Each structure stands twice: as structure tokens, then as C-alpha cells.
């Protein structure tokens, strides 16, 4: 099983890093845009893990349809989530996180864009084989269950 912590960068980045300690995170992934890279770098330093930036994880571009954005993003999402780590963190932006969660939940486009994604929120997806389970949406660092470690 792999636990994916899908994060939205924001003012709570330090609190996110603290909340993620002891959760077995093996790597932090993000888009190659500066705001996500900065947040991911802070989290990766605090967790003492590597960081990998991927242009495929960029926010939806002007003129790009949600379907085109997902077509760009899903291959890297699947690759990251099957890379062999017990847990990973992905630092993203609001609409990209919504689309990834909406895909996992099999929501329509309209329903997908009704998912809240506050600054510094945490979403938790567990993947057991090919079956993903959403455990938390738009949570705060304080809402994560205590780490086992």
C-alpha cells in the first residue's frame, strides 16, 4: 500500500512539514513552478528526503481543458504512486489537486471543481494495488491522524 499526501502549497507549509514527520514519506514531488518548488523544498528538507520537480504537475494552463490537463498529469501521478515508497508527498495547486481527487473519486467535471482546496491543505489517498481510497480532503495539519512513528 502507498499513502499519497496531496498537498496544496500555502501559508501552512511549515505546519505541513511537521504533520508529515514520522509517516514514512520516501520522496516529495511537485511541479516545476517556483511556488510549489519552494514549498516542496521546505518539506523535503524537514523530512530529509529527495525532491523531484515535474512539469506534468503544473496547474491547468489557460486554454487547456480539464481533460487535457488530466491526460498530461495522470501518467506521472501513476508513476509516482507506484514507485515503491510506502508514502509520498505531492505539492500541487488547487485546481490540479481537485482534478486528481476528482479522477480518483470518479466525479464529473462540475463536481470536481466543487472540492475545496484551501491554502496549505492536506488530502490523503491510499493506493492498495490499483484501488485508491480517499481518506481526507482539504484537511489541516491538525486533522491528520497521529503518525505511528
Backbone bond lengths (Angstrom), bond angles and torsions (degrees), N, CA, C in turn:
res aa  C-N    CA-C-N  psi(-1)  N-CA   C-N-CA  omega(-1)  CA-C   N-CA-C  phi
1 X - - - 1.448 - - 1.523 109.13 -
2 X 1.319 115.77 141.41 1.459 122.58 175.68 1.517 108.60 -119.91
3 X 1.315 115.94 131.71 1.463 121.27 173.94 1.514 107.88 -100.59
4 X 1.327 115.72 126.90 1.460 121.92 179.83 1.522 107.80 -109.87
5 X 1.316 115.43 119.95 1.458 121.63 174.71 1.522 106.41 -97.29
6 X 1.324 116.03 103.58 1.454 122.75 -179.69 1.521 107.09 -94.01
7 X 1.321 116.00 112.21 1.455 122.18 -170.60 1.523 111.09 -111.48
8 X 1.310 116.46 148.79 1.458 120.54 169.23 1.515 106.55 -105.64
9 X 1.318 115.47 125.97 1.461 118.66 179.68 1.521 109.12 -63.65
10 X 1.312 116.22 157.12 1.462 120.02 179.50 1.507 111.23 165.01
11 X 1.315 115.13 -163.16 1.459 121.97 -173.30 1.522 113.26 -63.73
12 X 1.323 118.49 -21.67 1.464 121.15 -175.94 1.528 113.50 -93.94
13 X 1.323 118.63 21.86 1.462 120.18 -173.74 1.526 112.28 -57.45
14 X 1.325 118.09 -42.27 1.475 119.97 179.14 1.524 110.73 -64.13
15 X 1.325 116.63 -40.77 1.465 120.16 178.32 1.534 110.73 -65.75
16 X 1.324 117.02 -35.68 1.466 120.37 176.26 1.526 109.90 -61.68
17 X 1.333 116.40 -45.67 1.463 120.67 -179.16 1.523 111.08 -60.33
18 X 1.315 116.97 -41.78 1.470 121.04 178.95 1.527 110.02 -65.19
19 X 1.336 117.11 -44.33 1.468 121.19 -178.38 1.528 112.17 -65.12
20 X 1.325 117.43 -26.33 1.462 121.08 -176.66 1.524 113.42 -87.84
21 X 1.333 117.46 -10.28 1.471 119.68 178.88 1.524 110.86 -61.88
22 X 1.322 115.85 142.21 1.452 121.28 176.72 1.517 114.62 77.88
23 X 1.324 118.39 13.82 1.460 121.66 -177.47 1.523 113.02 -105.72
24 X 1.331 117.14 8.68 1.463 120.83 175.67 1.514 114.80 73.77
25 X 1.323 117.42 22.71 1.464 120.27 -178.76 1.526 109.34 -67.98
26 X 1.329 115.61 126.16 1.459 121.09 -176.98 1.508 114.27 -96.41
27 X 1.330 118.24 -17.95 1.458 121.92 -179.90 1.526 109.50 -163.63
28 X 1.333 114.77 156.05 1.462 121.90 174.96 1.524 107.06 -117.93
29 X 1.324 116.03 129.14 1.464 122.44 179.77 1.519 108.60 -116.93
30 X 1.335 115.95 152.83 1.462 120.84 -179.50 1.524 109.32 -159.69
31 X 1.327 115.61 174.21 1.464 119.17 171.16 1.524 107.49 -75.67
32 X 1.310 115.66 171.97 1.459 119.58 179.26 1.533 112.33 -89.78
33 X 1.322 117.99 8.79 1.463 121.49 178.31 1.532 110.17 -79.94
34 X 1.340 117.50 145.31 1.470 121.08 -172.75 1.528 115.75 -54.43
35 X 1.324 118.81 -42.25 1.468 119.93 -176.62 1.530 111.26 -62.85
36 X 1.310 117.14 -42.71 1.466 120.50 178.83 1.523 111.05 -71.64
37 X 1.316 116.97 -40.35 1.474 120.16 -179.80 1.522 111.11 -62.20
38 X 1.325 117.34 -41.22 1.465 120.43 179.65 1.521 110.92 -63.09
39 X 1.313 116.51 -47.41 1.471 120.18 179.50 1.521 110.48 -63.49
40 X 1.328 116.65 -45.13 1.468 120.82 -179.67 1.526 111.38 -63.09
41 X 1.321 116.96 -38.80 1.467 120.51 179.77 1.523 110.96 -64.37
42 X 1.326 117.49 -41.25 1.469 120.35 177.71 1.528 110.38 -62.93
43 X 1.307 117.11 -45.28 1.469 120.82 -179.66 1.524 110.31 -64.99
44 X 1.324 116.99 -45.63 1.471 120.82 -179.40 1.526 111.51 -61.47
45 X 1.334 117.24 -41.82 1.479 120.34 177.62 1.518 110.96 -60.67
46 X 1.321 116.50 -45.79 1.472 120.71 -178.92 1.525 111.90 -65.25
47 X 1.338 117.03 -32.55 1.458 121.01 -179.13 1.524 112.32 -91.78
48 X 1.335 115.92 -7.60 1.472 122.48 -178.42 1.533 111.91 56.79
49 X 1.335 114.43 50.26 1.464 121.57 177.14 1.529 109.08 -130.77
50 X 1.316 115.28 170.20 1.463 120.57 -179.38 1.528 110.59 -78.42
51 X 1.320 113.47 160.57 1.462 120.93 176.07 1.526 107.55 -122.38
52 X 1.320 115.99 141.01 1.463 121.29 176.75 1.525 107.98 -132.64
53 X 1.329 115.87 125.42 1.465 121.78 179.15 1.532 108.95 -100.93
54 X 1.323 115.56 136.21 1.464 121.94 -176.36 1.537 109.67 -130.71
55 X 1.325 118.72 121.57 1.469 119.58 176.77 1.529 112.22 -61.26
56 X 1.330 117.28 -24.12 1.474 120.64 179.11 1.527 112.35 -65.35
57 X 1.335 117.25 -18.81 1.471 120.55 -179.10 1.523 112.95 -93.54
58 X 1.330 116.57 13.58 1.465 119.08 176.57 1.526 110.66 -67.19
59 X 1.328 114.43 154.70 1.460 122.09 175.34 1.530 109.50 -59.07
60 X 1.315 116.67 159.34 1.462 121.42 176.99 1.534 108.84 -55.83
61 X 1.318 116.24 135.04 1.465 122.09 -177.02 1.520 110.29 -89.71
62 X 1.352 117.12 153.14 1.473 118.73 174.49 1.529 110.34 -56.31
63 X 1.312 116.50 130.95 1.451 121.67 -179.59 1.522 114.32 86.49
64 X 1.332 117.29 -10.72 1.459 121.01 179.24 1.532 108.51 -86.71
65 X 1.293 117.16 133.29 1.465 119.98 178.53 1.530 109.22 -78.52
66 X 1.338 117.79 156.47 1.467 119.53 174.11 1.526 112.23 -55.78
67 X 1.338 117.57 -37.22 1.470 120.47 179.54 1.528 110.85 -65.05
68 X 1.340 116.98 -40.65 1.465 120.26 178.20 1.529 110.82 -67.13
69 X 1.325 116.58 -38.71 1.468 120.51 178.03 1.530 110.02 -62.75
70 X 1.312 116.90 -44.71 1.470 119.99 178.09 1.528 111.71 -64.27
71 X 1.323 116.88 -38.67 1.465 119.95 178.28 1.529 110.74 -62.07
72 X 1.314 116.79 -33.29 1.467 122.03 177.72 1.521 111.41 -75.86
73 X 1.317 116.56 -36.26 1.462 122.28 -170.11 1.527 114.27 -90.32
74 X 1.316 118.14 -38.15 1.470 120.36 -173.34 1.530 114.56 -58.91
75 X 1.337 120.29 -39.19 1.470 117.20 178.35 1.532 113.28 -59.46
76 X 1.331 118.14 -40.82 1.475 119.48 179.70 1.526 109.91 -73.03
77 X 1.332 118.24 -35.77 1.476 122.37 175.63 1.529 109.78 -57.33
78 X 1.337 116.84 -48.16 1.461 120.60 -179.97 1.530 111.46 -66.29
79 X 1.311 116.57 -41.34 1.463 120.65 179.31 1.533 111.44 -62.25
80 X 1.323 116.27 -46.82 1.473 121.17 179.75 1.522 110.47 -62.99
81 X 1.325 116.65 -44.75 1.468 119.75 -174.50 1.526 113.04 -73.51
82 X 1.325 116.75 -12.74 1.467 120.24 178.66 1.528 112.24 -112.22
83 X 1.329 117.08 17.55 1.470 121.15 -173.65 1.525 113.94 -78.38
84 X 1.320 118.38 -2.27 1.459 120.29 175.62 1.514 115.45 99.92
85 X 1.329 118.14 0.94 1.462 120.31 176.04 1.523 109.96 -84.07
86 X 1.318 116.00 148.70 1.461 121.09 174.54 1.524 110.43 -67.57
87 X 1.333 115.55 -36.89 1.463 121.10 179.91 1.519 108.85 -147.97
88 X 1.329 115.77 147.68 1.454 122.44 176.03 1.518 108.65 -138.61
89 X 1.321 115.68 160.35 1.459 121.46 173.13 1.518 107.73 -119.70
90 X 1.316 115.81 138.15 1.458 122.29 173.87 1.521 106.78 -123.19
91 X 1.321 116.41 121.59 1.460 121.60 178.61 1.515 107.59 -98.32
92 X 1.327 116.04 117.76 1.458 121.04 -177.22 1.509 112.54 -131.37
93 X 1.315 113.87 -168.35 1.449 121.72 178.33 1.524 108.72 -116.01
94 X 1.317 116.34 166.90 1.466 122.37 -168.09 1.529 114.26 -52.61
95 X 1.329 118.12 -58.22 1.464 119.27 -173.83 1.520 112.47 -68.00
96 X 1.316 117.60 -36.77 1.468 119.63 177.13 1.524 109.85 -62.69
97 X 1.334 116.96 -45.58 1.469 120.07 177.97 1.524 110.79 -59.87
98 X 1.332 116.61 -42.74 1.466 120.11 178.52 1.527 110.82 -58.32
99 X 1.328 116.07 -45.71 1.467 119.45 -177.68 1.525 111.85 -65.87
100 X 1.330 117.12 -39.69 1.464 119.44 177.73 1.524 110.78 -64.89
101 X 1.333 116.84 -44.84 1.466 120.24 177.85 1.530 111.05 -64.60
102 X 1.323 116.55 -42.92 1.459 120.63 178.75 1.513 111.88 -59.99
103 X 1.330 116.65 -37.12 1.459 120.63 177.34 1.522 110.88 -65.65
104 X 1.318 116.79 -45.66 1.467 121.27 179.39 1.527 110.48 -61.98
105 X 1.328 116.32 -38.99 1.466 121.36 -177.97 1.529 113.70 -86.61
106 X 1.335 116.98 -1.62 1.470 122.61 -178.26 1.525 111.64 56.87
107 X 1.336 116.29 44.72 1.458 121.91 178.94 1.525 110.44 -88.90
108 X 1.325 115.75 155.80 1.467 120.14 172.35 1.529 107.81 -71.83
109 X 1.337 116.37 166.12 1.474 120.55 179.00 1.532 110.32 -59.17
110 X 1.323 116.90 -41.86 1.469 120.47 -179.81 1.533 110.68 -62.12
111 X 1.319 116.29 -45.09 1.467 120.40 179.50 1.530 111.09 -66.07
112 X 1.322 116.73 -38.99 1.466 121.75 -179.06 1.519 111.19 -56.78
113 X 1.320 116.87 -44.74 1.460 119.82 -175.34 1.530 112.91 -80.35
114 X 1.328 116.93 4.72 1.471 120.93 171.59 1.523 111.73 -96.40
115 X 1.324 118.45 -1.19 1.468 121.09 176.28 1.524 109.60 -75.96
116 X 1.319 117.13 125.38 1.460 120.27 175.98 1.522 110.40 -69.54
117 X 1.314 115.61 143.98 1.462 122.94 173.87 1.523 107.60 -143.20
118 X 1.321 116.18 81.72 1.464 120.93 -178.82 1.520 111.03 -71.45
119 X 1.324 116.18 156.17 1.469 120.58 175.66 1.518 109.66 -51.71
120 X 1.322 116.51 132.54 1.459 121.71 175.52 1.524 114.71 72.33
121 X 1.330 117.74 19.84 1.478 119.16 -178.21 1.520 111.76 -81.99
122 X 1.324 114.07 164.17 1.458 123.21 178.78 1.526 108.61 -122.55
123 X 1.328 115.33 133.65 1.459 122.76 170.90 1.525 105.70 -119.92
124 X 1.304 116.94 140.62 1.465 120.10 -179.20 1.523 108.83 -122.62
125 X 1.337 114.83 123.87 1.460 121.93 177.01 1.526 106.76 -123.35
126 X 1.312 116.35 128.18 1.465 120.96 174.69 1.513 108.00 -105.58
127 X 1.317 114.77 132.45 1.462 120.30 179.38 1.514 108.36 -116.22
128 X 1.323 115.97 117.63 1.455 122.20 177.09 1.519 106.51 -116.25
129 X 1.323 117.12 100.09 1.458 120.74 -171.57 1.509 108.88 69.18
130 X 1.305 116.89 -129.85 1.464 119.68 -179.47 1.523 112.37 -92.16
131 X 1.320 116.76 -0.99 1.460 120.66 -173.52 1.531 112.03 -100.79
132 X 1.345 117.89 111.59 1.468 119.95 177.76 1.529 111.57 -91.48
133 X 1.322 115.14 146.03 1.457 122.54 175.88 1.526 108.14 -126.02
134 X 1.321 116.83 129.05 1.464 120.94 177.57 1.525 107.46 -90.09
135 X 1.324 115.91 120.42 1.460 121.52 -176.54 1.523 113.46 -102.48
136 X 1.342 117.46 -24.57 1.467 120.97 -179.23 1.519 107.96 -154.58
137 X 1.338 116.31 137.44 1.458 122.21 176.05 1.527 108.39 -127.87
138 X 1.331 116.01 130.82 1.470 122.97 175.16 1.525 111.95 57.28
139 X 1.318 116.69 36.48 1.461 120.62 179.93 1.517 112.56 -81.41
140 X 1.297 114.33 167.82 1.462 121.38 174.99 1.526 107.70 -104.47
141 X 1.330 117.31 162.50 1.471 118.94 177.01 1.522 112.61 -53.19
142 X 1.325 117.45 -36.21 1.467 120.98 -178.96 1.531 112.44 -68.59
143 X 1.333 117.77 -20.98 1.462 120.83 -177.83 1.535 114.31 -84.62
144 X 1.320 117.31 -9.92 1.463 118.57 177.00 1.515 109.51 -68.46
145 X 1.318 116.35 139.63 1.448 120.32 174.19 1.523 107.73 -61.01
146 X 1.329 118.70 148.97 1.469 120.43 178.86 1.520 111.41 -56.17
147 X 1.322 114.98 141.13 1.466 120.28 177.98 1.529 109.29 -68.36
148 X 1.339 116.21 148.85 1.463 121.15 179.28 1.505 112.36 -71.11
149 X 1.344 116.13 -26.15 1.471 118.66 -175.86 1.498 111.67 -87.53
